[in-house]
Amino acid sequence: MRTGCIVLAALVAAGGCKKSGNAQKLEMKAQADATKPQIAVAAVDSGDICVTHGQLDKSAATLAVNVPTFRAVALGTTGEAVALNFTYQGNSKETRALASGELRRQIGLKLRAANGCNLVYVMWRLDPRPELEISTKVNPGMATHAECGANGYTKLKKPSYRTAVPALLTGERHVLQAEIAGNELLAWIDGELAWRGDLPAEVKDITGPSGFRSDNLAYDVNGVAAPTGSTGADKPHCVPIEEDD
């Protein structure tokens, strides 16, 4: 009798044939390719983009950002999903360090943005290497930058799936999209799943709109899309404030 995985006794004893590392990677990649956004998003009117820090240039046909610090939320959205379509134009003319003193170049999404102290971030960082960084910022009972500053951040380090992130090249157009499904967060770059993992329990009850932010980058905003609906967020109208860092 031949031995190996074709022998029933061996299958029973060993629990089946173990897949090679390469086969496992191929299977994970196939599953990732089949994982697409499930939450429907609708285009956000430019008038509903509430800039809470920085400036959104509306003088040209395409909206543009060229300031070192930019923060915005999309009024009337649920905060459970968001997609940002942008064209990267390089570094902003001026630079600004974060409150921590770190000088970052990054662009990303905001989910459940109750305020500048309580929300979820999906950030495409450029330095020291391109990567997708998912973090939460939770400061119960606080709402303003004066109250929480740069406190309350937690970087999510153990995703169930992640893949390499491309570098940003001047003139290239990309779509960064994310959604929260149950207790999971999923993020895509140009339609390809880039990150998937569980969110901590403390963000379960945070509610707020979708949004986007950037630090020290210049780019054209080709479009923002998010699910519409009421969130019970604390600001029904656009109120520019000095917010999260």
N, C-alpha and C positions, 0 to 999 in steps of 0.2 A: 504494500500500500504506500502511495506517495505521501510524504509529509508536507507540512506547510499549511497555508490558508485554505487550501482546497479540502482539507480533511475536516469533517464535521466535528470530530472530537476536539481537535485543536481550536476550532472556532468557539466551541462552547467553553473550553477552558480559558481561552485568552480573551473572550468577549469580542471576537471578530478580528479582521485584519486592520492593523494600524496603518493610517495613511502617512505617507512621507511628508516631511516639512514642506516641500514644494507643492505637493498635492493639496495640503491644507491651505496654503497661501492662495493657490488658484481657486479653491472653493470659496474662500472668503472674498476674493476679488469678484467672483461671479455673483455672490450674494449682494455685494456692495453695488455692483452695476445694476442690479435689479431693484435696488432700493431708491425710490423716487419720492419727491415731496407729496404728501397726502392732504395738506391743508391748502385750500384754494386761496389765492391772493389776488387782489385787484389793484390796478394802478392808483397811486395816491396823487391827487391833484397838487400842483406846486404850492397852491394857496394853503394847503393843509400841512405843509412841512413847517413845523414850528422850530425855528432856530433858537436854542436856549443859550448857546455860547458860540461866538464867531460870526461869520458872515457867509451867506450864500449869494453868489453873484447871479442876478437874474437879468443882466443887461443884454446878454447874447441869447441866441436861439436855444442853447443848451445851458442848463444850470451849471455853475462851477464853484469849486471851493479852492481857495489859495491862501488860507490862513493857517497858522501853526496849530490852533486849537479849534476844533469844530464839534458841536454837539447838536443833535436835532431829534425830535420825535414826530411821528405822523399822527396828527389829531384824528380821533374817530376810529382808531384801529384797536384790535384786541390784544396785541402784544404776544400772541402765540406763534406767530410766523412773520417773516419779513424777507424780502429780496432786494438787493441793491445792485443795479446795473450801472457800471461806471467805466470811464476811460482814464487810465492812469497817465498823469502828465509830469511826474517827477516829484522833486521836493518842493515844499512851499517856499516862497521867497524869504520868509523869516522862519526862525525856529524857536521853540520854547520847550523847556524841560518840564516834566511832570512835577507834582508836589514832592515826590520822592527824590527828585534831583536827577532822575534818569531821563535821557533824551531818546525818545522812541519814535520810530516811523511805523505807522500802522493805520489800517482802515478796518472798520468792522460794523457789526450790527448790535442793536439793543433790543432785548425782549423783556416783556413785563416791566417796562420802565416806569415804576410807580413814581420815582423821583431820582435825584442824583445820588441817593444813598442806598437804594434798594432796586436791584435789577440784575439781568443776566447779560453777559457780553460774549460775542463771538468775534474775535479779533484776528485779522490777517496781519501778522507782524513780519517786518522785513529784516530786522536785526536781532541777534547776530547772524541768523540765517532765516529764510522764509519758513514760517510755521503758522498753524492755526492754534490760537490759544483761547480756551474756553474758561471763563471765570464768572463767579457770582460776586455781587457786592450786597451784603446784608447788614443793615444797621437798624434794628427795630426801634421804632419811636422817633427816628430821625428822618429829615427830609431835605435839608439844605447842606450845601458844601461847608458852610460855617459850622454846622453841627458834626458832620462825619468826616470831612476832609478826605484823605485817601485811605481811611480805615475800612475794615469789613470785607476786604477782598479775599477770595479763596480760589486758587487755580485748580481746575479739575485735571488730575494727572493720570487717571487710570481709565481711559476710554475702552470700550469693547472693540472699537475699530478706529483706526486712523491711517492716513496715507500721506505721502510726501506732498508738500505744497510748492507750486511753482513760484519763481521769482517774478516780481512785477517789472515789466519793461515799458518804457515811455511809449505812449501811443496805443498800447494794447487795451482791448475792451474785455471786461470780465463781469460775471454775475456771481455774487456771494449771497447764498440763501440759507436760511435756517428755520427750524420749527421745533416746537416742543410737543411731544406725543406722550401723554401719560407722564411718567417720571423720566423720560428720555429726551435728550437733545440730539438732533441730527443737523449736520451742516454740509452743504454742497458748494463746490467751486465749479462753475461752468457746467453744471448738470451732473458732475461726478461726486459721489459721496466722499467726503474728506474726513469727517469726524462723527462718531456716534458714541454716546455714553450716558450714564445716569446722572441726574441732577440731585443735589443734596435736598433733604426734606425741608430745610428752612426756606426754600424758595417756592414751596407748594402754594402758599396762600398769598404770594405777592401778585398784584394785578396792576397793569398799566399798559400804555401803548407800545407799539414798535418804534424803532428809530435807527439812527446810524451815527457814527462818530469817526473822527480821524485825528491824527497827530502828525504834524510836520510834513504833510503830503499835499500835492495839488492834483486835482482830478475833475473831470466833467461828470455830472450826475445825469445819466441818460434816462433813469427812471427808478422809482421806488414803488414796491408793491407789497401789500399786506392785507390780511383779512380785516374787514370792517365790522364794527359793532361796539357796544358800550363795554367799558371795563370798570367803571366806577372809579376811574383815576381822579386825582385831586384837582386837575386843571382842565376845565372844559374849553378854555380859550388859551391862545398862545401867550405865555408870559416869559420873556427872556430873563434868565437868571444866571448867576455864576454857579455852575453846577459841577458834576463829578469830574475827578481828575484821574 
